[in-house]
Amino acid sequence: MTDTAWQEDACSLVDAFRAGTLSPTEALEATLGAIGASELNAFTHLDPDRAREAAATADVTLPFGGVPVAVKELEPVAGWPYTEASLVFADRVAAADSTQVSRLRGAGAVLVGQTAAPEFGGVNYTHSKLHGTTRNPWDPERTPGGSSGGSSAAVAGGMVPIASGSDGGGSIRIPAGYTGLLGLKATYGRIPRGPGTLQPPLTVVVGCLARSVRDAARWFDVCNGHDPRDTLSLPRVGGWEAGLGNFDLAGKRAVVSVDLGAAVVEPRLAAAVAETAETLIAAAGLRRVDVAVRLPRGGLEWVMSNLIGLAGELGDRYPACNDDLTPELQLGMNLATHNLNVQTAGATEMFRIRANETMADLFEQVDFVFAATNPDVAFAAQGPMPTTVGDVDLVAEYGIEQAMSNNGSLTIPANLTGNPAVAIPAGTVDGLPVSLQVIGRHHEEQLLLELARIAERERPWPLVVP
């Protein structure tokens, strides 16, 4: 490994370090070379000097000892830019590591650099005025998704074996789906988000973009567990990686609803997802049940609840900073300024209650919900958000609200209710990845990883772009 980056997963890289067939320093230099040669614009900041120091002294007995890891730019790393992809904070530097980053350091990870995101994670493609457009390694004219698009491009594109992500409305699962990766959105609070945790709107979780199930399991072994700076974070649960292969799923109930009763899905993508779901149901010994699934889209409610946090972060910089914002955020802040009041906030909370009740009623009848992760394959890298699916003009057929919310209609429900959900590669359509999403019960992420392990065994996916 002298001139190419590691093409397997993070766990196998640690194994190579321990066996003495590769050193962390060699791995890091190959990683930096791959990043430098890439034209995907996946990274916004590199820290080669500190990374080289960490690689030279790496303790390879640790879970991620010596592994080059990238961090999404919405997550603080002490001494690195903390711009959140916004011109408004172009000069801000993080004073401290996030809890997740601190735990990764403690597990031996070598932090290489920062991956691109859209401004404040606001849209499902990765573009900002500050950093430009990030591209999909499967097709550079397409987006790697958002908001963890830089991480997905870096992992699928062969630059780093694993990278951090965050998911407030699909921002781990959507890019995982667009780039052929494994993306787990955990139960709300599984990995703490401190310090300085913004609790509302109670939708955002942190995690990773991974090439393999065992990599994701090891990440959660390292990073999960309560931290007092995130008061709603959950108690620690161990045995994520060790437990793989030890869960008996036979007889558990599964419903297949590719569109969740909420989205318009491209027919060929729907067929690929349904086929993968049937393969997985049979291999895991699940019991297929037919129940009605109609999860609320909640796009507008989700947007309004998130705008509260954005308004708080901008503070008295707004409206003077309006011209520095991307058009989508300009529109959002204008919407919030004129419509966010006690009545709309109350209506949003009532919607959240209805969403919780709907999801709870569904999980009284099933153990897993199988759906698509995205309604179509990846769209244009520079945006805008699509208002068509295949040959269907969503505006003409369903109206502007459906058109604007369709791209997140499959992922937002699990964020609104806090349920765990995992994106699993499900083949390709027109040479682009498609993805199966499985939603599970609260606190049962390990069962979702077990399903993903079975899928990985039955229908292996490429760890990097072929």
Summary of the structure (lengths in Angstrom):
residues: 466
radius of gyration: 20.5
end to end distance: 18.1
largest distance: 62.9
contacts: 1800
relative contact order: 0.14
helix: 39%
strand: 16%
